[in-house]
Every structure is written in structure tokens, then in C-alpha cells.
Amino acid sequence: MLVKVRPLWQSWIARRIPPSPSLQLNQRRIFIIPSGQGVAFGVAVVLLLLTAINYQNSLAYGLTFLLLSLFIVAILHTYRNLGGLRLTALGALPVFVGEQACFRVRLEGEGRERRAIGLGWSEQELLHADVRASGAEELLLTLPAQRRGWLRPGRLRVESRFPLGLLLAWSWLDLDQAALVYPRPLPADLPLEGGRADEHDEGLRASGSGADDFQGLRPYQSGDSRRRLHWKAYSRGQGLLVKDFAALSGRDLWLDFALLGGDVETRLSCLCHWVLQLSLRGQSFGLRLPGVQLPLASGDAHRAACLRELALFGARP
């Protein structure tokens, strides 16, 4: 039964509260129901009323109507704690598979102080915050990034049980948020800066004319090619050192999807690792994917463009 009702409910709520990066809660967007404590409170009031009727006790009648009035006033205050509240999505930074995607949401009081506002993707995992009347509060909500591509968390639950906890005022809002998830970097042998492509280096294609200029030795870093290790220095007890080269003009370094082995995700993970390493070293490189080619470049913008292509590979028509 629940399986049949859920799509109808989601369709109705999508029409009533359409997606928007900024939403203000009003009467159409807020729902109020008694909480568990509220149901118990109502049962106690009914029992008290039956007792007053049975014994014709004026004090019991007075206490019954006092508690009923308190419940009605609580409805108004619970609604007012959410009514007029504005929620705005502040975006999310890209992450890698296996990390936590962080979504920032700003709560604005819009001239009224708010107490104990709960916000989260599920009723069991809510963050609570107080919002000043003339101020704003930012909450950081997290979700695990389990696969590459766009992570769209869906509707966000906002609720309030203030002031007495007898009623639950809540809403489901779609702030149209999304976080870009890059492939998980897979450590592999990397080409050094401008080094000639070894015929055994998978996924690396170097073209053009030029030579390598030996700069010296530097400490070994994770991902460095083992073929460049300086074993003589290691045997002398100087630790793991790597031969460092600087590229002269004419060296074109390409990361090519077609030259890699393994399944699609493994190839993308290897390429992701190489993009990060080469960008860290300031190496100019290009990226070739089926149907996509990014020209030779370097810098943060080129790194972001390559990672974006890897994240969205296969997701576009």
C-alpha cells in the first residue's frame, strides 16, 4: 500500500512546492500534525473530560478546557516558528567518490526569531539551529558520494516542534541542489614532467620533438614512477629519491582513455589520479576520452575541466 501511495504523494508535493534555489515558507508549504507527545496529551485531555462529565466536577472541567486552550495556542506558535522562514541553497563543492558531499543552506529569520529549527534529508538525521530575527544562520548538510556524476540529494526536510513539542510543523523543500562527484583517484605509475613516454606506460602518449633536462633529485611522492627511482642514493642510506626532469619545448603529453586497460571506472580513476598529479606539478597535458578531447594546457581551470569531463563521462546523450 505504501509503495502505491508514495509516488502519488511525491507528485502532489512536487506540484505544491516546486523546486527553487530559494524558498520562503508560507501557509501552502507548511503542514502541522500532532507529535507523539501531542497524541498522548490529547488522550489525557479526553480522559480528563470523561472524568469531569462522570463526576460533574467543576475543577476537572476547568482543567480540561485550560489544557485544550493550551493545545490550540501551541498550534499557532508552532506555525509561527516556521512561517516566513527563508531557506537558500549556497551550493556545494565538488568531491571525489567515497567522500562526503557538503551542501550549505542559509536560514533567514525575516524579522522574526526562530527557535530549534530542524533541517536534514531524513527525520532521523536533523541539524538544529536558532535563527535571529534580523540575522541568518548557515547549516552544513552532508551526504556520502557513492558514485561519480551529479549527486542530487532531493527534497530537504525542515521542521519545528517549538514551543511545547506537542505539535510538529514541517515541510519538504527542493532547493535544486547538486554536487559534482569526481571518480575516486586510483594510484598508478605517473609520467614525470615532460619525460619521454615509455612504451610500457599505459594511458600516456607523448608526441612532438624535444628533450628532457635533468634538474636533480627530489623526495619520492606517492604515484611517482618507480622507473625514475635513484637506487644508488637509496643504497647509500639517503632515502627514496626520484630523478626530476624539466620539459623543453616541443613535448606534448596526453592522457588517453583508449590506451588504458580495465573497465570504464578503473580507467577513469587512473586518469583522475594522473590529472591531479600532473596539475600539482604544473605539467601541461591534454586529455582524450571517447568523443571528447581537451587540448594541452595547465592550471586550475584546466584541472577542473578535465575532472568535470571524467565525472560526467557517459552521462551525456
N, C-alpha and C positions, 0 to 999 in steps of 0.2 A: 504493500500500500504506500509506504513511504517513498519507494522508488518511483511510483507513478506521480505522486504529489510534488516531489522535488522539482522536476522540470517546469511544472506549471507555476510553482512559487518563484523560481528564478526568472521566468519570462515576465511574470507580473511585476516583480521588483525592478527588473530592467526597464520596464516602461514607466514605472512610477518615479524611479530615481536613476536617470540615465547617467552614463559616465561623464565625468568632468574633472579637470585637474584642481578645481577649487569649488567647494560646495558649502552653502550655509544651511544649517538645519532649520526647518520650519515645520509647520503642523502636518504637511503632507509627508514629511520624511522621518517623523518620529513616531514610534509605536510604544505603547505602555501596557504592561501586563503585571499582575501581582507576582512578587518573588516567592520563594519558598516560605520565607518568614511572613510574607503578606498573606499567604493562604492560611498558615497556622493562626495568624492574627484574626483573619475573617472567621475561621471556625470558632475561635474563642469568643468572639463577639456574638455569634449566633447562639452559642450555648448560654452565654450570659443573658441574652434576650429571652430565651426559653425559660431560664430560671426566674427572670423578673416576671414573666407572664404567669408562670405556675404559682409563685408565691405572692404576686401582686405587691412587690417590694419597690417603693419609690426610689430608694438609693440605687438598686440594681438597674432600674430604668435610666436613671441619670448617668450612671457609669457607662451603660451601653451606648447611649447617644453621644456621650463625650468621646468615647473611643471611635465611634463611627465618624464623628466630625473630624477627629484627628486623621483618620484614613483619607477622607476627602481632601483635606488641606494638603496632605502629603502628595496626593496626585498632582496638584497644581505646582508645588515646589519641585517635585521631581522633573516635571516637564520643563519648568523654567530653567533648570540647571543645564539642560541641553538646548533649549530653544534659542535660536540666534547665533549659536556657536558656529564659527567658520573654520573649515579644515582645508588646508592647501598642501598639495604634494610638492616637495622640494627636489625631487629627482633622486637618482641612485647611481653610484659609481660602478663601472664595470668590475667584475670579479672573475676568478677562474673556477672551473669545476672543482667542487669539494670545499669551497669557501662559503662564508655567509654573506649573502647579499643584503645590504643595508638600505632601507628606504626611510627617508626623512619626511616627517609630516609636521606641519606647523598648526597649532591650535590658537585661535584668536578669540578673546572674550567678547569683543564687540560691545563694550560698555557695561558688561555685567560680569561679576566674579563667578567663576565656576569651580566646583569642588569635586575631587575624586572622579575625574573623567577617565573612563577605561577605553583603551584603544588596542586593537590587535586583530590577527587573522582568525582567531578562534576564541570561543568563550573561555577556554581553559588557560589561554596564554595571553593575558591582557597586561599592558603597562598603564599605570595610573598617574595622573598629573593634575595639579591645581593650576588654574589659569586666572591671571589678574584681570580686572575689569578693563584696564587700558593697555594691557600688555599682551604678550604672546608666549607660548611655550612650544618647544620643539621636542618631538619624540623620535627615537631611532628604533625602527622595527626591523627585525632580521628574519631571513628565510634561507634555508640551505640551498645552494646552487648545485643541483644534481646532474644537469646536462647542459651542454653548450646551447647558445642561441638566446632568444629573448625569454626572460623569466617574468611572467606576468602574474602577480600574486592574486589578482581578482579582488573581490569585494572585501572591504575593511569594516570590522565591527566596532562601533562606538556606543558606549552605554554609560548609564549613571544610575546609582541606587541611592543617591543623596536625596533627602537628609536622614531618613529613618531606616532605609533598607527594606521597606515594606513593598515597594514597587520597583519595577525595572523599566527604565526608559531606554530604548536602543534604536539603532538604525544600521542599515547595511549600505555602505557608500563605495562606489567605484571611482577612485581618484585617477584612473587611467595611468597607473604607474607601470614601469617596465625597467628591468636591469639587463644589461648585456653580459652574457656569460661566455668567457673565452674557454677554449679547450684546456684541459689540465696539462701543464708542461711536462714532457717526458724527457729526462736527461739522456743525452746521446753525445757521441763524438761530434765536436764542432770544428768547422774550418777556422783557422786563425785569420787575423786581419790581413786580407789581401793575399793569403797563401795560395799557391797553386793547388787546384783541385786534384786530390789523389784519386786514382781510378777506383779505389776501394771505398771512398767516402760517398755513401748513399745520400741521395737527395741534394747534392751540391753540384752545381755546374758552373765552372769558371770559363770565361771566354775573353778574347782580346789579347793584346800583346803587352808585355811589361815584365818586370822582375820584382823580386822581394828584397827588401832592405832590412838586414838583421839589426835590431835595436838593442838586444841584450836579453837578460833573463829576468823573469818575474815569478812570483809565487804561483803555485798551481791553484786553479779555481775549479770548482765543480763544473763539469761539462767540457773542459779543455781536452783536446785530442791527446791521447796517450802517445801518439807518434811523435809529438813535439817535446816530450819529457827529456830533460837533460840528466841522463843516468850517471854521468861522471860526477856531477855535483852531488847527486844523491849518495853515491858511493863514498864521497868524502865527508858525509855527515852534514851537508848543508841543507838537507830537506828536499822536498819536491819542488823543482823549479822547471819552468817552461820557457822554451825559446820564443821570443817575441819578435814579430816581423811587422814592418810598415809597408803598406802597398804603395807602389809608384803608379803613375798614370797609366791607363790602359787596362786596368784589372776590373773585370765585370764579374760580380759574384751573384749567383742566382740560387734561390731555394726552390726546388722543383718537386711538386707533388708526384709527378709521374715516375720519378726515379727512385721513389721510396718503396719499401716492401711493407706488408702487413695490411690490416683492414683500414678503413677510412679514418676511424677515430685515432688509431695509432699513428698514422701518417700526420694527421692534423696536430696531434700532441707533440710529435717530434719537431714539426715546423714551428709550432708555438715556442718551444724551448729555444730553437735557433734564432727566431726573431728577437726574443728577449736578450739573448746573449750578444748577438751582433749589435743590437741597438745600445746595449750597455757599453760596448767598446767603441761606439761611434763609427762602426763599419758601414759603408754604403753597400746596399744589396737590393735585389729585386725578388719578387715572389711570383711564382707561376702555379696557378690552380686551373683545373679544367674549366674553361670558359672565362677565366679571369687572369689578368696579368697586371701587376703593379710594377711600374718602371723603377730603375735604380735610383735610390735616394737614401737619406739617413735623417735622423732627428726624431723628435717625439711625435710629430704629425704622421710621419711615415710608419712609425711603430704602431700607432693607434689604427691607421688604415689597414695595415697587414693583419693585426689581431682581429679587427672587425670582420675582415673577409674570412678568416679562419673560423670565427664564431658562427657566421651566418652561412657557411658553405653548405649547399644542398637544401637550404631553407627557402630559397627564392625560386619562383617559377621559371 
